[in-house]
Amino acid sequence: MSGEPSSLPFCGIAVMAKASAPGRTKTRLVPLLSAEEAADLNTAFLRDVCANILHAGLRTPVAGYAAYGPSGSDGFFRATLPPEIDLVEAWFGNFGDCLWHACIELFRRGHGAAVVLNSDSPTLPPDLLAETAEVLARPGDRAVLGPSVDGGYYLLGIKEKHRRLFDDIDWSTERVARQTLERAREIGLPVHVLPAWYDVDDAQTFGLLHGELFGGEPFGLKSFRTGAAEHTRRLLRSLLSKTSLALRNGAPGIGRPEPATRPHAH
């Protein structure tokens, strides 16, 4: 990312990104997937989420980042992600510290709003990212929260350095979104809440993803066009065609993929 700070989009969006490594990424999808397949899926998700950020930028100016880890994995991300996605190292023992550091770095680089985004929702509608940037650009302090159906959140955007939003949160539990809203109330911060979406991190949500991509089963928000998830779609089509994925235990509702010539369902 280059240019004077004044030339930057007001809103920076950073996907929280972990370098793909068998046995270290998307491990809750094993044994439905092999460790190698799960790592490949992580890579596909990262590419699709970054594509969604860039697609949102067609509607309203945003800058895309990968807030990555572990340390020293920048080479993986430079080789994997589009050149428009800049890198921010954000690797700490506490996930809240990772999120906070990513936000602080976006502010430091000159953005007026900082958004952290998960890497587990490749079909998230890009319009929700654009809506986030547009809401944050309005006068007055506020936050934007995108709740996940599992009780976490897929997105959090802020305009000021509200450290309290990241304090005393039971990360990786169903209490995360509720506790974040409680912290916002404590400090008197208005929150714009987006529609809920889902994270793909187990066999059940993998089934939801399959239904979206191949079963003509959109996940809510029928008025929104979902993310194309082209990299994820391509990988899953390959796995379903060339491996025993459809027959594996714990793969609810997963059958053979749609023909390659069938239009995408949204």
Residue pairs with C-beta under 8 A, 6 or more apart in sequence:
1 8
1 63
1 65
1 86
1 109
5 109
5 110
6 110
8 63
8 109
8 110
8 111
9 57
9 61
9 62
9 63
9 111
9 133
10 61
10 111
10 112
10 113
10 133
10 136
10 137
11 60
11 61
11 62
11 63
11 111
11 112
11 113
11 114
11 115
11 132
11 133
11 136
11 137
11 157
12 62
12 63
12 64
12 65
12 106
12 109
12 111
12 113
12 114
12 115
13 53
13 56
13 62
13 63
13 64
13 65
13 115
13 117
13 129
13 132
13 133
14 64
14 65
14 66
14 67
14 88
14 90
14 102
14 103
14 105
14 106
14 114
14 115
14 116
14 117
15 46
15 49
15 50
15 53
15 64
15 65
15 66
15 67
15 117
15 118
15 119
16 67
16 90
16 98
16 99
16 102
16 116
16 117
16 118
16 119
17 46
17 66
17 67
17 68
17 69
17 77
17 119
18 24
18 25
18 42
18 68
18 69
18 70
18 119
19 25
19 68
19 69
19 70
19 73
19 76
19 77
20 39
20 40
20 42
20 43
20 46
20 76
20 80
21 39
22 34
22 35
22 36
22 38
22 39
23 35
23 39
24 39
25 38
25 39
25 42
26 33
26 38
26 39
26 41
26 42
26 201
27 35
27 38
28 201
28 202
29 38
29 41
29 201
29 202
29 203
29 206
30 38
31 248
31 249
31 250
32 203
32 206
32 245
32 248
32 249
32 250
32 251
33 41
33 239
33 245
37 239
37 243
40 235
41 232
41 235
42 119
43 80
43 231
44 122
44 231
44 232
44 234
44 235
45 119
45 120
45 122
45 200
45 231
45 232
46 66
46 77
46 80
46 81
46 119
47 80
47 81
47 231
48 122
48 123
48 227
48 228
48 229
48 230
48 231
48 232
49 117
49 118
49 119
49 121
49 122
49 124
49 227
50 64
50 66
50 81
50 82
50 85
51 82
51 227
51 228
51 230
51 231
52 122
52 124
52 125
52 126
52 129
52 227
53 62
53 64
53 85
53 117
53 126
53 129
54 64
54 82
54 84
54 85
55 126
55 227
55 228
56 62
56 126
56 127
56 129
56 130
56 133
57 63
57 64
59 126
59 127
59 130
60 130
60 133
60 134
60 137
61 133
62 129
62 130
62 133
63 86
63 111
64 82
64 84
64 85
64 86
65 85
65 86
65 87
65 88
65 102
65 106
66 77
66 81
66 85
66 86
66 87
66 88
67 88
67 89
67 90
67 98
67 101
67 102
67 105
67 116
68 74
68 77
68 87
68 88
68 89
68 90
68 91
69 89
69 90
69 91
69 98
70 91
71 89
71 91
74 87
74 89
77 85
77 87
78 87
88 101
88 102
88 105
88 106
90 98
90 99
90 101
90 102
90 105
91 98
92 98
92 101
94 171
95 171
95 172
96 166
96 167
96 169
96 171
97 166
99 116
99 156
99 166
100 163
100 166
102 114
102 116
103 114
103 116
103 158
103 161
104 114
104 161
106 114
106 115
107 114
107 161
112 136
112 137
112 159
113 133
113 136
113 137
113 157
113 158
113 159
114 157
114 158
114 159
115 129
115 132
115 133
115 136
115 144
115 155
115 156
115 157
115 158
116 155
116 156
116 157
117 129
117 154
117 155
118 148
118 153
118 154
118 155
118 199
120 154
120 199
120 200
120 201
121 148
121 154
121 197
121 198
121 199
121 200
121 227
122 200
122 209
122 227
122 229
122 231
122 232
123 209
123 212
123 213
123 219
123 226
123 227
123 229
123 232
124 154
124 197
124 226
124 227
125 221
125 224
125 225
125 226
125 227
126 225
126 227
127 224
127 225
128 146
128 155
128 194
128 195
128 197
128 224
129 155
131 194
132 144
132 146
132 155
132 157
132 194
133 157
135 142
135 144
135 157
135 192
136 142
136 144
136 157
136 158
136 159
140 190
141 159
141 160
141 189
141 190
142 159
142 189
142 190
142 191
142 192
143 156
143 157
143 158
143 159
143 162
143 165
143 184
143 189
143 190
143 191
143 192
144 155
144 156
144 157
144 191
144 192
144 193
144 194
145 153
145 155
145 156
145 157
145 177
145 180
145 181
145 184
145 191
145 192
145 193
145 194
146 153
146 154
146 155
146 156
146 193
146 194
146 195
146 196
146 197
147 153
147 154
147 177
147 193
147 194
147 196
148 154
148 177
148 196
148 197
148 198
148 199
149 196
149 197
149 198
150 174
150 198
150 199
151 173
151 174
151 175
151 176
151 177
151 178
152 172
152 173
152 174
152 176
152 177
152 199
153 176
153 177
153 180
154 197
154 199
155 194
156 165
156 180
158 165
162 184
162 187
162 189
164 183
164 186
164 187
165 180
165 183
165 184
165 189
167 183
168 179
168 183
169 175
169 176
169 179
169 180
169 183
170 176
170 179
181 191
181 193
184 190
184 191
195 220
195 221
196 220
197 219
197 220
197 221
198 205
198 208
198 219
199 205
200 206
200 208
200 209
203 250
203 251
203 252
204 252
206 251
206 254
207 251
207 252
207 253
207 254
208 217
208 219
209 232
209 236
210 236
210 253
210 254
211 217
211 219
211 253
212 218
212 219
212 226
212 229
212 265
213 229
213 232
213 233
213 236
213 264
213 265
214 233
214 236
214 237
214 240
214 255
214 257
214 258
215 253
215 265
216 265
217 265
218 226
218 265
218 266
219 226
225 266
226 266
228 264
233 264
236 257
237 257
237 260
239 245
240 246
240 254
240 255
240 256
240 257
241 256
241 257
245 251
245 254
246 254
246 255
246 256
